[in-house]
C-alpha cells in the first residue's frame, strides 16, 4: 500500500491522500468498466493499461487481484445500497413495501448481470467481506421493520423472539440473493423480471405470514398499513 511521508506538513499530507484516493477510485472504476464489458479474466496489468497507469502504481494500491476484487465488490455494493436505502421503509401496504425492495434489487441485477456474478457468494455467509456486510445491513433494516410492525399490531415479542428475528430475516435475504444469483446465471428470459419479482414477493410474504401467525396475528398484506395498525 502507498504510504504518506511522515515528515510531510498537514497540507501536503491532505493533498497526497486526495491524490492517492483519486488514483484508487480510478483503478476501481476502470476495473468495473472492464467487468461490465465482459472481461472475466481481470488482471492488474490490464487494469493498469486501461487506466493509463504503470503497473507499479496499481500494485502499490492493490497487492493482488483478490484485493482489487474486494475493492470492486465494495464499490458496487455501495452503489446498490444507495438504491436500496429509499425502499427500506414501510409505505402503503406490506406487499407494496416488500415488492419495492425486491424490485429495485432485481432490476439492478438485470442491468448489471456481470457485476452481480462477481459477488463472492460462497464465502459471504461465513465471512466478513463486502457482500456479507451488505446482506447484514439489509437484514438489520428489514428485521427492525418487521418487529416494529408485529408490535404495532399487538404482538408480544419476548427477548428470544427479538433475537431470533435477525437470523430469520438474514436467511430470507440470503435466499432472495441466492435465487436471483442463480436466475441471472441461467439467463433472464424465462421467467422474466416481473415474474421473478412476483415469485420472490410471494415467497418472502409466506415466511413473514408464518411468523405473524405464530404470534396470533392474521395480516392482510394488501391492506394499507395505517388501516391495519388502526384496527389493531
For each residue, the residues with C-beta under 8 A, 3 or more apart:
1: 60 61 63
2: 20 60 61
3:
4: 8 13 16 17 20
5: 8 12 13 16
6:
7:
8: 4 5 12 13 16
9: 12 13
10: 13 14
11: 14 15
12: 5 8 9 15 16
13: 4 5 8 9 10 16 17
14: 10 11 17 18
15: 11 12 18 19
16: 4 5 8 12 13 19 20
17: 4 13 14 20 21
18: 14 15 21 22
19: 15 16 22 23
20: 2 4 16 17 23 24 61
21: 17 18 24 25
22: 18 19 25 26
23: 19 20 26 27 53 57 61
24: 20 21 27 28 61 71
25: 21 22 28 29
26: 22 23 29 30 51 53
27: 23 24 30 31 47 48 51 53 58 61 62 68
28: 24 25 31 32 68 71 72 75
29: 25 26 32 33 75
30: 26 27 33 34 47 50 51
31: 27 28 34 35 42 47 68 71 72
32: 28 29 35 36 72 75 76 115
33: 29 30 36 37 50
34: 30 31 37 39 42 46 47 50
35: 31 32 39 40 42 72 114 115 118
36: 32 33 112 114 115
37: 33 34
38: 114
39: 34 35 42 46
40: 35 114
41:
42: 31 34 35 39 46 47 65 68 69
43: 46 47 65
44: 47 48 55 58 59 62 64 65 68
45: 48 49 55
46: 34 39 42 43 49 50
47: 27 30 31 34 42 43 44 50 51 58 68
48: 27 44 45 51 53 54 55 57 58
49: 45 46 52
50: 30 33 34 46 47
51: 26 27 30 47 48 58
52: 49
53: 23 26 27 48 57 58
54: 48 57 58
55: 44 45 48 58 59
56: 59 60
57: 23 48 53 54 60 61
58: 27 44 47 48 51 53 54 55 61 62
59: 44 55 56 62 63
60: 1 2 56 57
61: 1 2 20 23 24 27 57 58
62: 27 44 58 59 65 67 68 71
63: 1 59 67
64: 44 67 68
65: 42 43 44 62 68 69
66: 69 70
67: 62 63 64 70 71
68: 27 28 31 42 44 47 62 64 65 71 72
69: 42 65 66 72 73 118 120
70: 66 67 73 74 129 130
71: 24 28 31 62 67 68 74 75
72: 28 31 32 35 68 69 75 76 118
73: 69 70 76 77 118 119 120 129 130 131
74: 70 71 77 78 130
75: 28 29 32 71 72 78 79
76: 32 72 73 79 80 112 115 118 119
77: 73 74 80 81 119 130 131 133 134
78: 74 75 81 82
79: 75 76 82 83
80: 76 77 83 84 105 108 134
81: 77 78 84 85 134 137
82: 78 79 85
83: 79 80 86 104 108
84: 80 81 87 88 101 104 105 138
85: 81 82 88
86: 83 89
87: 84 97 100 101 104
88: 84 85 101 138 141 142 145
89: 86 97 145
90: 94 97 145 149 225
91: 96 97 100 225
92: 96 97 224 225
93: 96 97 221 222 223 224 225
94: 90 97 98 149 205 208 219 221 225 228
95: 98 99 201 205 221 222
96: 91 92 93 99 100
97: 87 89 90 91 92 93 94 100 101 145 225
98: 94 95 101 102 201 204 205 208 221
99: 95 96 102 103 197 201
100: 87 91 96 97 103 104
101: 84 87 88 97 98 104 105 142
102: 98 99 105 106 176 197 200 201 204
103: 99 100 106 107 197
104: 83 84 87 100 101 107 108
105: 80 84 101 102 108 109 176 180
106: 102 103 109 110 180 193 196 197 200
107: 103 104 110 111 193
108: 80 83 104 105 111 112 116
109: 105 106 112 113 116 180 184
110: 106 107 113 184 188 193
111: 107 108
112: 36 76 108 109 115 116
113: 109 110 116 117 184 188
114: 35 36 38 40 117 118
115: 32 35 36 76 112 118 119
116: 108 109 112 113 119 180 181 184
117: 113 114 181 184 185
118: 35 69 72 73 76 114 115
119: 73 76 77 115 116 124 131 181
120: 69 73 123 124 127 129 131
121: 124 125 131 177 178 181
122:
123: 120 126 127 129
124: 119 120 121 127 129 131 132 135 174
125: 121 132 135 174
126: 123 132
127: 120 123 124 132
128: 132 133
129: 70 73 120 123 124 132 133
130: 70 73 74 77 133 134
131: 73 77 119 120 121 124 134 135
132: 124 125 126 127 128 129 135 136
133: 77 128 129 130 136 137
134: 77 80 81 130 131 137 138
135: 124 125 131 132 138 139 170 173 174 177
136: 132 133 139 140 170
137: 81 133 134 140 141
138: 84 88 134 135 141 142 173
139: 135 136 142 143 166 169 170 172 173
140: 136 137 143 144 166
141: 88 137 138 144 145
142: 88 101 138 139 145 146 169 172 173
143: 139 140 146 147 165 166 168 169 170
144: 140 141 147 148
145: 88 89 90 97 141 142 148 149
146: 142 143 149 150 165 169 208 211
147: 143 144 150 151 157 162 165
148: 144 145 151 152
149: 90 94 145 146 152 153 225
150: 146 147 153 155 157 211 212 215 217
151: 147 148 154 155 157
152: 148 149 229 232
153: 149 150 212 217 219 228 229 232
154: 151 217 232
155: 150 151 212 215 216 217
156: 215
157: 147 150 151 161 162 165 215
158: 161 162
159: 162 163
160: 163 164
161: 157 158 164 165 215
162: 147 157 158 159 165
163: 159 160 166
164: 160 161 167 168
165: 143 146 147 157 161 162 168 169 211
166: 139 140 143 163 169 170
167: 164 170 171
168: 143 164 165 171 172 207 211
169: 139 142 143 146 165 166 172 173
170: 135 136 139 143 166 167 173 174
171: 167 168 174 175
172: 139 142 168 169 175 176 204 207
173: 135 138 139 142 169 170 176 177
174: 124 125 135 170 171 177 178
175: 171 172 178 179 203
176: 102 105 172 173 179 180 200 203 204
177: 121 135 173 174 180 181
178: 121 174 175 181 182
179: 175 176 182 183 196 200
180: 105 106 109 116 176 177 183 184 196 200
181: 116 117 119 121 177 178 184 185
182: 178 179 185 186
183: 179 180 186 188 191 196
184: 109 110 113 116 117 180 181 188
185: 117 181 182
186: 182 183
187: 190
188: 110 113 183 184 192 193 196
189: 192
190: 187
191: 183 195 196 199
192: 188 189 195 196
193: 106 107 110 188 196 197
194: 197 198
195: 191 192 198 199
196: 106 179 180 183 188 191 192 193 199 200
197: 99 102 103 106 193 194 200 201
198: 194 195 201 202
199: 191 195 196 202 203
200: 102 106 176 179 180 196 197 203 204
201: 95 98 99 102 197 198 204 205
202: 198 199 205 206
203: 175 176 199 200 206 207
204: 98 102 172 176 200 201 207 208
205: 94 95 98 201 202 208 209 221
206: 202 203 209 210
207: 168 172 203 204 210 211
208: 94 98 146 204 205 211 212
209: 205 206 212 213 219 221
210: 206 207 213 214
211: 146 150 165 168 207 208 214 215
212: 150 153 155 208 209 215 217 218 219
213: 209 210 216 217 218
214: 210 211
215: 150 155 156 157 161 211 212
216: 155 213
217: 150 153 154 155 212 213
218: 212 213
219: 94 153 209 212 223 228
220: 223 228
221: 93 94 95 98 205 209
222: 93 95
223: 93 219 220 227 228
224: 92 93 227 228
225: 90 91 92 93 94 97 149 228 229
226: 229 230
227: 223 224 230 231
228: 94 153 219 220 223 224 225 231 232
229: 152 153 225 226 232
230: 226 227
231: 227 228
232: 152 153 154 228 229
